[in-house]
Amino acid sequence: MPTDYIIKNIKVDFFNRLIENELTKKMMIELAKQPIPNDFISKILDITRELEEENMSLQDKCKLVKLNNITEYRSNQKNDVKVQKLGDIYKTGSKDNISGLIFQICRFDVA
């Protein structure tokens, strides 16, 4: 799901920005000492738990998760027939009936 990738990437980007600042880094360390269910840190830990690298810092794990998400999202796009058809339409450069062609590809058929 593209939305899942985007949400995870936003969370790990935000965490990395927090860690880069000394004040917020200290705050995050203090918050980690007092675990609260469903807090931001526990969500980051859940996201990075998928990685089996134990010798990596949490910040590096977040960067790796983001890279994995981007790679997986792009590979899913390459295998998506609708995305390929849309790409073909844009590659032709023809502006004749382009909106009609796009509509035919993106419409939702309700049975």
C-alpha positions, 0 to 999 in steps of 0.5 A: 500500500502506497499510503503505508510507505508514505506514513512510515517514511514521514515517521522515520524522517521526523524521528531522524530530524528530532535526533539531529537536534541535541535538545530533542535528542535528550528529550527522546532519550528521557521519553524512551526511559518511560515507555508509554503504549502507542507513543511515538518511540514505540511506533518507531521501534515497531517500524524498525523491529522488522530489521534484523541488524542489531549492531545498527543505531536506531537512526540508521535503522530508520534510514534503512527502513525509508530506503527499503520503503522507497525501493519496494514502492518503486518496484511495485509501481513497475509491476503495476499495469495501470502505472505502465499504461499511464506512462505509455500515454505520457510518453507518446506526448499526444495531447489528443484525448489524453484526459479520456484515456487517463479516465479509462485507465483510472476509473472504478468499475462498480458491479 
